Amino acid sequence: MTKIVSRFAPSPTGYLHIGGARTALFSWLLARATGGEFRLRIEDTDRERSTQEATDAIIDSMKWLGLEHDGEIVFQSTRKDRHNEVIDQLIANGHAYYCLCSKEDVDAMREKAMKEGRKPKYDGTCREKGLTEGVVRLKTPQEGATGFTDMVKGPINVENVEMDDMILRRSDGTPTYNLAVVVDDHDMGVNHVMRGDDHVNNTPRQILIYRAMGWDVPQFGHVPMILGPDKKKLSKRHGALSVMEYEKMGYLPEAVTNYLARLGWSHGDQELFTMDEMVELFSPDHLGNSPSVFDLTKFEWVNGQYMQKADPERLAEMLCDFLAREVGEEEAASVSKADFAKVAPLLQPRAKSIVDMLEQSRPFIVDASFLPYDEKAVKKFLTEETKPLLEEIAERIEALDEFTEKSLEDVHRQFLEDKDIKFKIIAQPIRVAIMGKTQSPGLFETMIVLGKEQTLARMKRAIEL
């Protein structure tokens, strides 16, 4: 079996968005599932709109997602001479010709064809003139059909008479997209092309170029677009953001790839996949032919699942990084990775993202003297009635020889028996006292993470309130 070589070929006229990332993922999986190669090409021939910033962002996004490529990155802008060499060969072998028709001439041809009920296209005026200057057009066969079996959509056939004699080289000497793509894919050894279904109409035209050059035609697969919950084109409010925006929002890359894979690919009813599992199970046969809907709620659920399973040490490192981005490295240095590593396991069951976890961790990482209090919670739970209860339980905690979850449970159980009260009478006042609010992880777990000194300092400050 021939080794599969696939590719991803983004244009750096903007950042890599979630739709492009899914296409890259499917192309990457196609190669990795068979032990093949995955190549990366930057199609930067639009010099006015292409930017180095966008190029860097695309490369960073691919790296963050874990979609490593094989070989060197190919930059299309460096290959103009090679593209023109192939165009000259097509002219020499009779599969292309020069044309001097102006844009106005071609518009008139198309308008006439429409009036006569024919396909609006260039009518081949210069096809047999033997010109030696002008734009270069492909000599499209005038009979038969051009077909291929799409890896996603199945058989597709286009009558050749429906296709134009497309331009291969513009009047300024620059090759066109369809020509450049074919040459680059051929020279890179690409034999499987997975891309968005907005390219379906280009494929028969590109196949004609392959055949005109006597080259092997790759297998093509076109994946449907991603829609928003309203079944319309995905917009920013639906989640159509650049990949690195998801990184900035604190989502885990493995959650992003997992969710994107499930937008159009399935393996039974399984929802969560590691990258290794996706590589093992992926097949284009299981790609859907219908548009997928991006559901932000479902995506956050997937990310939450990965947050729960993540190594606390890794989360702690990410929390340090995000805190440094927010307040600067010097100020963030006051909170250590070890501090976050203790907090992370408490927050993993409920945190939706690293940003969410950082927000939830704030009460843990400030000193007792700077702990902010929710005014409504203070008014409701830190009352004259609860003050003596807090004072006494604080005294009992201070007297503990060992500060463990068990000793804390024991001292609170004994306190409740002595006072003949229910735990709910004291639980929320203690929680507000040590966390500044009514929501927190388990009370005794929280105390252990804070430590005895901080726990008592917070309780004493609350009593003073």
Buried (B, 14 or more C-beta within 10 A) or exposed (E): EEEBBBBBBBBBBBBBBBBBBBBBBBBBBBBBBBEBBBBBBBBBBEEEEBBEEBBEBBBBBBEBBEBEBEEEEBBBBEBBEBBBEBBEBBBEEEBBBBBEBEEEBBEEBBEEBEEEEEEBBBBBBBBEEEBEEBBBBBBBBEEEEBBBEBBBBEEBEBEBBEBBBBBBBEBEEBBBBBBBBBBBBBBBEBBBBBBBBEBBEBBBBBBBBBBBBEBEBBBBBBBBBBBBBEEEEBEEEBBBBBBBBBBEBBBBBBBBBBBBBBBBBBBEEEBBBEBEBBBEBBEBEEBEEEBBBBBEEBBBBBBBBBBEEBEBEEBBBBBBBBBBEEEEEEEBEEBEBEBBBBBBBBBBEBBBBBBBBBEBBBBBBBEBEEBEBBEEBBEBBBEEEBBEBBEBBBEBBBEEEEBEEEBBEBBBEEBBEEBEEEEEEBBBBBBBBBBBBBEBBEBBBBBBBBEBEBBBBBBBBBBEE
